[in-house]
Each structure stands twice: as structure tokens, then as C-alpha cells.
């Protein structure tokens, strides 16, 4: 009986540990590699196709790379979090004005995209807790929301690049292409513009 109790406690501890490691956003950091995650029904052949930005950074679309960066920056509430985000952005090589511009862009992105994310979650959770049996209409609605999300990301990127100093634009592009894209892995079906 004691052995059974110890075994059950070990299983519960393992499950709790696994649940605690599940990322809360669409961007997760694994070591120093960022993975863009999006629940998608795939065939076994599709799930094997991964774009590794370390090998092919040019295959990672800008909207994915900027979304990951914005997800990392936006929604910071405590002073410690805000300080860390400012430090991260300063490491890109941006001046204080450009740092503020990037934070404002990330917050705008977060506010606009989170509305779409909530709508998508409602569709997925309506009657499909495991997301396996969405109707054709629901699939269509989700594709439309994703199209709107990509449009918002592109708008925010364009606005950000117009608002940064000339040096800031150069530094930001170098950071996205040289760091974010190279640290990103994504499924091939996410790269479709």
C-alpha cells in the first residue's frame, strides 16, 4: 500500500511538472531558441517539416520574427519585467527614444492581436476542447482571423520602422535577421504568407 502511494505521488509530481512547463503564449523560449507554436492539425508528413532559422533564416517571415519579439516585450507589468525588457531592447543597440518606440509598438501589437486571439479561442473552445473536429465554417473563420493578425503585424512593423531613427532601423533589421530569425524554428505551414 505504501509503495502504491509513493508511486501515485511520483506520477502526480511528474504531471504537475509537465503542466508547469507549458508556455502561456504563442512564443516559447527553449534554451536560447524561440519556437513559434500554433496548434494545427497535420498529417505525419507535414509535422516532420520544420524550418530551422539557424540554417535558413531567410525562410522565416518577418511577421513571425517580429511577432515573437513583440510577444517577448509586450504586457510587462512589474518594474522588474519592464527593466528587463528595456535592457533587452537596449542590447539591440537602440537609443532611449527608439527603445520607447519599440515598447509602444509591441504594446499596440499586443492590444490589437489579443482581441483576435480571444475570438479564435472562443471558436476553438466552442464545442471542440481538443480542436480536432472543427467545422468547415470554423476553419474558415480561423483562417480569416489569422489573415487579420498577419495584417496587423505588418501594419505595426511598418509603423515601427517609420518611427525609429535611421540608426534604429538598421539595428532593428540586423537584430531581427541576425538574431531572432536565427533562433527561430517553425513548422513549414506557418511560413505561408
Backbone torsions as a table, in degrees:
resi	resn	phi	psi	omega
1	UNK	NA	-44.4	178.9
2	UNK	-61.4	-40.6	179.8
3	UNK	-63.6	-41.3	178.1
4	UNK	-63.2	-42.3	179.1
5	UNK	-63.4	-44.1	178.2
6	UNK	-62.9	-41.5	179.0
7	UNK	-62.2	-45.6	179.3
8	UNK	-63.7	-41.7	177.6
9	UNK	-63.1	-37.6	177.9
10	UNK	-64.6	-41.7	178.7
11	UNK	-65.0	-45.3	179.6
12	UNK	-61.3	-42.4	178.1
13	UNK	-62.6	-40.4	178.7
14	UNK	-65.1	-45.8	179.6
15	UNK	-63.0	-43.2	178.8
16	UNK	-61.4	-39.8	178.0
17	UNK	-64.6	-39.8	178.2
18	UNK	-65.8	-45.3	-179.8
19	UNK	-61.7	-38.9	-179.0
20	UNK	-65.1	-23.2	-178.4
21	UNK	-91.4	-4.6	-179.9
22	UNK	-70.4	126.7	-178.3
23	UNK	-67.4	147.8	-178.3
24	UNK	-91.0	-15.2	-179.4
25	UNK	-120.2	-177.4	179.4
26	UNK	-79.1	-6.8	178.0
27	UNK	-115.5	127.9	177.6
28	UNK	-124.5	148.4	179.2
29	UNK	-109.7	119.6	177.4
30	UNK	-113.9	104.5	-173.8
31	UNK	65.0	-115.0	178.1
32	UNK	-116.6	17.1	-179.8
33	UNK	-112.4	131.6	178.8
34	UNK	-96.3	133.6	178.5
35	UNK	-117.5	127.4	175.7
36	UNK	-82.5	118.2	-177.2
37	UNK	-113.8	140.0	179.5
38	UNK	-155.3	120.1	-178.9
39	UNK	-65.0	120.0	-179.1
40	UNK	-139.7	136.2	174.5
41	UNK	-74.5	126.5	-176.3
42	UNK	-131.0	153.6	169.7
43	UNK	-80.6	161.7	179.1
44	UNK	-56.5	-33.4	-179.5
45	UNK	-68.7	-40.1	-178.2
46	UNK	-67.7	-38.0	-175.9
47	UNK	-66.6	-18.8	-179.5
48	UNK	-83.0	-13.4	-177.1
49	UNK	-89.8	110.7	-179.3
50	UNK	-126.2	134.7	174.3
51	UNK	-94.3	120.9	179.9
52	UNK	-103.0	111.5	-178.8
53	UNK	-62.8	-23.1	177.3
54	UNK	-65.0	-31.8	-179.7
55	UNK	-96.0	-36.9	-176.3
56	UNK	-135.9	69.6	-178.1
57	UNK	-62.4	-27.2	-179.7
58	UNK	-66.9	-16.5	179.6
59	UNK	-87.9	-6.9	176.6
60	UNK	-89.1	116.0	-178.7
61	UNK	-66.3	150.1	178.7
62	UNK	-56.0	-42.1	-175.6
63	UNK	-62.8	-30.8	176.4
64	UNK	-72.2	-47.9	-177.4
65	UNK	-62.4	-46.9	179.4
66	UNK	-66.2	-38.1	177.8
67	UNK	-59.0	-43.1	178.9
68	UNK	-63.0	-42.8	179.0
69	UNK	-65.5	-45.1	179.4
70	UNK	-61.9	-40.6	177.6
71	UNK	-60.5	-37.5	179.3
72	UNK	-67.3	-36.5	-173.4
73	UNK	-86.3	-42.0	-169.1
74	UNK	-72.5	156.0	171.9
75	UNK	75.9	19.3	179.2
76	UNK	-80.9	126.2	-173.7
77	UNK	-110.1	-39.7	-177.5
78	UNK	-80.6	158.9	178.0
79	UNK	-62.0	-36.6	178.9
80	UNK	-63.3	-45.8	178.8
81	UNK	-62.4	-44.1	-180.0
82	UNK	-62.5	-41.0	178.5
83	UNK	-62.9	-44.1	180.0
84	UNK	-63.1	-41.0	179.6
85	UNK	-65.1	-44.1	178.4
86	UNK	-60.8	-41.7	178.7
87	UNK	-62.0	-45.1	178.2
88	UNK	-57.7	-46.9	-177.3
89	UNK	-68.3	-38.2	177.9
90	UNK	-61.4	-32.6	179.7
91	UNK	-64.8	-20.8	176.6
92	UNK	-66.6	-27.0	-179.0
93	UNK	109.1	20.5	-177.5
94	UNK	-91.8	150.0	174.9
95	UNK	-79.4	172.4	-175.3
96	UNK	-59.2	-40.0	178.8
97	UNK	-63.6	-41.8	178.3
98	UNK	-68.7	-34.2	176.8
99	UNK	-60.4	-47.0	178.1
100	UNK	-61.0	-39.3	179.3
101	UNK	-62.5	-42.3	179.4
102	UNK	-65.8	-43.7	179.0
103	UNK	-61.9	-44.5	179.0
104	UNK	-62.4	-39.9	178.3
105	UNK	-64.5	-42.3	179.4
106	UNK	-63.6	-40.5	178.6
107	UNK	-66.7	-40.7	176.5
108	UNK	-61.6	-46.1	177.2
109	UNK	-55.6	-49.8	-176.7
110	UNK	-60.3	-45.9	-179.4
111	UNK	-62.5	-44.1	-176.7
112	UNK	-73.6	-40.4	-176.3
113	UNK	-77.8	-32.0	-178.0
114	UNK	-63.7	-30.3	175.9
115	UNK	-62.3	-45.0	178.7
116	UNK	-66.7	-38.6	178.3
117	UNK	-61.7	-40.5	177.5
118	UNK	-64.7	-40.2	177.9
119	UNK	-63.9	-42.7	179.4
120	UNK	-64.3	-40.8	179.2
121	UNK	-62.1	-41.1	178.5
122	UNK	-61.8	-41.8	179.3
123	UNK	-64.1	-47.2	-177.4
124	UNK	-66.5	-37.2	-175.8
125	UNK	-87.6	-9.0	-175.4
126	UNK	-48.0	-62.7	178.8
127	UNK	-135.2	13.7	-171.2
128	UNK	-133.0	72.6	-176.9
129	UNK	-60.6	-23.0	177.9
130	UNK	-104.4	4.0	174.4
131	UNK	59.5	23.8	-177.4
132	UNK	-91.6	-23.3	-171.4
133	UNK	-127.3	55.3	176.6
134	UNK	-72.9	144.7	177.8
135	UNK	-74.3	166.9	177.9
136	UNK	-60.2	-41.3	179.6
137	UNK	-64.8	-41.0	178.5
138	UNK	-66.0	-40.5	176.2
139	UNK	-59.9	-41.9	179.4
140	UNK	-63.5	-42.7	178.6
141	UNK	-63.4	-42.1	179.3
142	UNK	-65.6	-38.8	177.5
143	UNK	-64.6	-38.7	178.6
144	UNK	-65.5	-42.8	177.4
145	UNK	-62.6	-39.8	178.5
146	UNK	-65.9	-38.8	177.0
147	UNK	-62.6	-42.5	177.5
148	UNK	-64.3	-40.0	178.7
149	UNK	-61.0	-46.2	179.4
150	UNK	-62.1	-38.5	178.6
151	UNK	-63.8	-43.1	177.9
152	UNK	-61.8	-45.8	-179.3
153	UNK	-59.8	-45.1	179.7
154	UNK	-63.2	-39.6	177.2
155	UNK	-61.8	-45.1	-179.0
156	UNK	-66.3	-40.1	177.8
157	UNK	-61.2	-47.6	-179.0
158	UNK	-61.0	-43.8	178.8
159	UNK	-63.5	-42.5	178.9
160	UNK	-60.3	-48.9	-177.0
161	UNK	-66.2	-29.8	175.1
162	UNK	-71.5	-29.5	-174.0
163	UNK	-89.0	-22.1	-179.9
164	UNK	-74.2	156.2	172.0
165	UNK	-65.0	164.9	178.5
166	UNK	-58.1	-42.8	178.1
167	UNK	-65.5	-37.2	179.4
168	UNK	-63.3	-39.1	178.4
169	UNK	-62.8	-44.9	179.9
170	UNK	-62.2	-47.8	-179.2
171	UNK	-62.9	-41.3	-179.6
172	UNK	-64.8	-45.3	179.4
173	UNK	-63.4	-39.8	177.5
174	UNK	-64.0	-38.9	179.4
175	UNK	-66.3	-46.5	-179.0
176	UNK	-63.6	-50.4	-176.4
177	UNK	-73.1	-40.3	-173.6
178	UNK	-89.1	-20.6	-177.2
179	UNK	-121.0	-60.0	-173.6
180	UNK	-62.9	-50.5	-178.9
181	UNK	-63.1	-37.9	-178.8
182	UNK	-71.4	-18.8	179.0
183	UNK	-100.5	8.6	-175.1
184	UNK	-106.7	138.0	170.3
185	UNK	-123.7	139.0	-179.6
186	UNK	-150.4	158.7	176.8
187	UNK	-75.5	148.4	-176.1
188	UNK	-60.5	-32.9	-178.4
189	UNK	-69.4	-16.5	176.5
190	UNK	-79.4	-18.0	-175.0
191	UNK	-80.7	-10.1	-178.6
192	UNK	-66.7	123.3	-179.6
193	UNK	-77.4	NA	NA
